[in-house]
Amino acid sequence: DKGFKASLLWGESKDETSKSCECGTDSAASALTQALDPGLAKRSLLSSPNSDLQFDSQQQPPAAPVAAVFSIATGGHNGYAADERRVEEKDFFKWLTSHGITSLWDFRLPSGDWSEPSSLKRACAARSIAYRTYPLGLREAGGLPGHLCSEEGQDVLRRFAEVATQGPAAFVVAQSGHAAGTARAEVAERLLVTGTVAKVLHILPGGQLEEHV
């Protein structure tokens, strides 16, 4: 605009007044140069409100797996090895508390002893241990292997791993053994294969730990 006056933005000295723009083109060019000069005090008036924003082009790394989760068994169920000993309630909780377990997820099918879900929930509550039951291994779901690979089974394991990020967590099975083909091994393998946990530690009768390999 030939009528544009740069002095409206930048002020005007007496010398500049005396050299009032004789050419509209030169005046516009001069104003543009001043506007783009980052050293001028009034440059901030023309700055974009987003000019100080910085963006990280690097993608965030995926969340690291939970360091470890625990497994524990109630034992003493028919159909298992002859040396399968029923775990007493006092021992069960002694082993849990010795490893600081704050959350217990029960993957067993219903049983009829002290560790029956409603009884176990009350016992956990008395010890400030959060308890959840999600029976895995239903026949109609394909038994334990099929159920673990199902959408429902995968969702249960994912949520269990999420809870383990908030404090030491253990899952419960019936069979004490942890050799290949047992419930302990099947669940541990699925957790490790999906990458949701870094390792599974089995709490053995007596309270000792053994890492699943």
C-alpha positions in Angstrom: 0.0 0.0 0.0 1.5 3.3 -1.1 -0.1 5.0 1.9 1.5 2.6 4.4 3.6 4.4 7.1 6.2 2.3 8.8 6.4 4.9 11.6 3.0 3.6 12.9 4.8 0.4 13.9 8.4 1.5 14.7 8.2 5.1 15.6 9.9 7.9 13.6 12.8 10.0 14.3 13.3 13.6 13.2 15.7 12.4 10.5 13.3 9.8 9.3 10.6 12.5 9.2 12.7 14.7 7.1 13.3 11.8 4.8 9.7 11.0 4.5 9.2 8.3 1.9 9.4 9.8 -1.6 8.7 6.5 -3.2 5.8 4.2 -2.0 7.7 1.0 -3.2 10.8 1.9 -1.2 8.7 2.7 1.9 7.0 -0.7 1.7 10.3 -2.5 1.3 11.8 -0.7 4.2 8.8 -1.5 6.4 9.1 -5.2 5.5 12.8 -5.3 6.3 12.2 -3.8 9.7 9.3 -6.1 10.4 11.5 -9.2 9.7 14.4 -7.9 11.7 14.5 -10.1 14.9 16.7 -7.5 16.7 14.0 -4.8 16.8 12.3 -4.3 20.1 8.8 -4.3 18.6 9.4 -7.5 16.6 7.5 -9.4 19.3 4.3 -7.6 18.2 4.3 -9.6 15.0 5.4 -12.9 16.5 3.1 -15.9 16.1 1.7 -17.2 19.4 2.9 -20.6 18.3 6.4 -19.5 17.4 8.0 -20.9 20.6 6.4 -24.3 20.3 8.8 -27.2 19.8 7.9 -30.6 18.5 9.6 -33.9 19.1 9.7 -35.9 15.9 10.8 -39.0 17.6 8.1 -41.6 18.5 7.7 -42.5 22.1 9.1 -46.0 22.9 6.6 -48.8 23.8 5.9 -49.3 27.4 8.4 -51.6 29.1 7.0 -54.9 30.3 6.3 -55.4 34.0 9.5 -56.6 35.7 7.9 -59.7 37.3 4.7 -61.3 38.5 4.2 -64.2 40.9 2.3 -67.5 40.8 1.0 -69.5 43.8 -1.1 -72.6 44.1 -3.7 -73.9 46.6 -2.9 -77.6 45.9 -4.6 -80.7 47.1 -7.0 -81.3 44.2 -8.0 -84.6 42.9 -6.4 -85.8 39.6 -3.0 -84.4 40.3 0.2 -86.1 41.4 0.1 -88.3 44.5 2.4 -85.9 46.4 0.2 -82.9 45.7 -0.3 -81.5 49.2 -3.2 -79.3 50.1 -1.9 -75.9 51.1 -3.1 -74.6 54.5 -4.6 -71.2 54.6 -2.1 -69.9 57.1 0.8 -71.1 54.9 -0.7 -69.7 51.8 -0.9 -66.2 53.2 2.4 -66.5 54.9 4.1 -67.1 51.5 2.1 -64.3 49.9 3.0 -61.7 52.5 6.6 -62.7 52.6 6.9 -61.5 49.0 4.8 -58.4 49.5 1.9 -59.4 47.3 -0.8 -56.7 47.2 -3.0 -58.1 44.5 -4.2 -61.7 43.9 -5.9 -62.9 40.7 -7.6 -66.3 40.9 -7.6 -68.2 37.6 -8.9 -71.5 39.0 -12.2 -73.1 38.3 -14.4 -73.1 41.4 -13.3 -75.4 44.3 -15.0 -76.5 47.5 -12.5 -75.9 50.3 -11.2 -72.8 52.3 -9.9 -71.4 49.0 -13.3 -71.3 47.3 -13.5 -67.8 45.7 -15.9 -66.1 48.1 -14.0 -67.5 51.1 -10.6 -66.5 49.6 -11.9 -63.0 48.9 -12.8 -62.5 52.5 -9.5 -63.8 53.7 -7.7 -61.5 51.3 -9.7 -58.5 52.4 -8.7 -59.2 56.0 -5.1 -58.9 55.0 -5.5 -55.8 52.7 -4.9 -57.9 49.5 -7.0 -57.0 46.5 -8.7 -60.1 45.1 -10.2 -60.8 41.7 -11.5 -64.1 40.2 -11.4 -64.9 36.5 -11.8 -68.7 36.0 -9.8 -69.8 33.0 -9.9 -73.3 31.5 -13.6 -73.7 30.8 -14.3 -76.7 28.6 -16.5 -74.7 26.3 -13.6 -72.2 25.8 -11.3 -75.0 24.7 -9.8 -75.9 28.1 -7.0 -73.8 29.6 -4.8 -73.5 26.4 -7.7 -72.5 24.3 -9.1 -70.1 26.9 -5.7 -68.4 27.3 -5.5 -67.8 23.6 -9.0 -66.5 23.3 -9.9 -62.8 23.2 -11.3 -63.1 26.7 -8.2 -64.9 28.1 -5.8 -62.4 26.5 -7.8 -59.5 28.0 -7.6 -61.0 31.4 -3.9 -61.5 31.2 -3.4 -57.9 29.9 -5.3 -56.4 32.7 -3.5 -58.6 35.2 -0.2 -57.3 33.9 -1.5 -53.7 34.2 -2.4 -54.2 37.8 1.1 -55.6 38.5 2.5 -52.2 37.5 0.9 -50.8 40.7 2.4 -53.3 43.1 3.5 -57.0 43.4 0.8 -59.2 42.0 0.3 -63.0 41.9 -2.0 -65.3 40.0 -3.5 -68.4 41.6 -3.8 -71.9 40.2 -4.8 -75.1 41.8 -1.9 -77.4 40.9 1.4 -76.8 42.7 3.6 -78.3 40.0 5.0 -75.9 37.4 6.3 -78.4 34.8 5.3 -78.1 31.1 1.6 -78.7 30.6 0.6 -77.6 34.1 -1.7 -74.6 34.7 1.2 -72.6 36.2 3.4 -73.2 33.2 0.6 -72.5 30.7 -0.3 -69.1 32.2 3.4 -68.2 32.7 4.2 -69.1 29.1 1.3 -67.0 27.7 2.3 -64.0 29.8 6.0 -64.2 28.6 5.1 -64.9 25.0 2.9 -61.8 24.7 5.6 -59.6 26.3 3.4 -58.2 29.0 5.8 -59.3 31.7 9.6 -59.8 31.8 9.5 -62.9 34.1 7.3 -65.1 36.2 8.3 -66.2 39.7 6.6 -69.3 41.1 6.1 -69.3 44.9 6.7 -72.9 45.8 5.5 -74.8 48.9 7.6 -73.4 51.7 7.7 -69.9 50.2 10.8 -70.3 48.0 10.9 -68.7 44.5 11.7 -70.3 41.2 11.8 -68.4 38.0 9.8 -69.8 35.1 12.1 -70.8 32.2 
